[in-house]
Amino acid sequence: MHTRWDTITVRLLGPSLLTLMLLAVHAAATGQFGTPKGDEGMRIFKATEHPYYSGQFHLSGQKAILIGSVNDRTPWDHLDYAGKHLTPVQGTIDIEVNELTNSGQVVAEFIEGSDRYRIVFDRFAAKAPFQDGGVATRIYEHGDSNNGDPLYPKTWLYLGGLGTARMFKNQEVLYKDYDAHFMVMERSRDPMTHEVRYPVKRTLPGGETDPAGMEIDLWVRSKEQNTNNFPPFETFVHLCWEEVTWR
């Protein structure tokens, strides 16, 4: 319902000028801060689509688990979906990388028995486009994601890196230039049983991980194969940190 002043305003402005003013107000409203643009409200944006993205990540992990043992003899299972051969160890991981420049360093330290181990992972390189130069963020990997191998369940990576690392045992080089991969990922192991529920007959498309939790996984593996082991490598050192701190 128009008021007297509404009628006077319309008469003074005229229909053409009023139309232009309404169009201008509409344009300003659709472009202003906080106004959804189509269906973008549900879209997951690439990190580089954020204007103030620094690319710098600094995280740490606590509550370390060694899957199997560094000293296991063939045959062994160092993915251990059933969670029957896990060794809680004293150890931490520190991740400080720049995703834009594919640079930085990952240092993991742990103690098993009387031996102290240290992994230094500071050379990143991609073997596939989704790895984005060696350090990548906001991607699905493993399972049926078509990214990476299917040995892990499909998981959302908050951050991941691929390249080569060195592993030390009591200050001596144990492995040099071994392939390495770290993942800051959705929780894959049940917090009570430590079972990975994978592979299973899928009833929902999202993968077998639990988005309500987070973990850091790191493995170092040899190029030499051994089909008696799982995964089928001569060496596959695999650690998981169940508590993650973003800094």
Secondary structure as UniProt FT lines:
FT   HELIX           4..13
FT   HELIX           15..31
FT   TURN            33..34
FT   TURN            38..39
FT   HELIX           40..42
FT   HELIX           47..49
FT   TURN            51..52
FT   STRAND          56..67
FT   TURN            70..71
FT   TURN            81..82
FT   STRAND          86..98
FT   TURN            99..102
FT   STRAND          103..112
FT   TURN            113..114
FT   STRAND          115..124
FT   HELIX           129..134
FT   STRAND          135..136
FT   STRAND          139..141
FT   TURN            143..144
FT   TURN            150..151
FT   STRAND          155..169
FT   TURN            170..171
FT   STRAND          172..187
FT   TURN            191..193
FT   TURN            205..206
FT   STRAND          210..221
FT   TURN            227..228
FT   STRAND          236..246
//
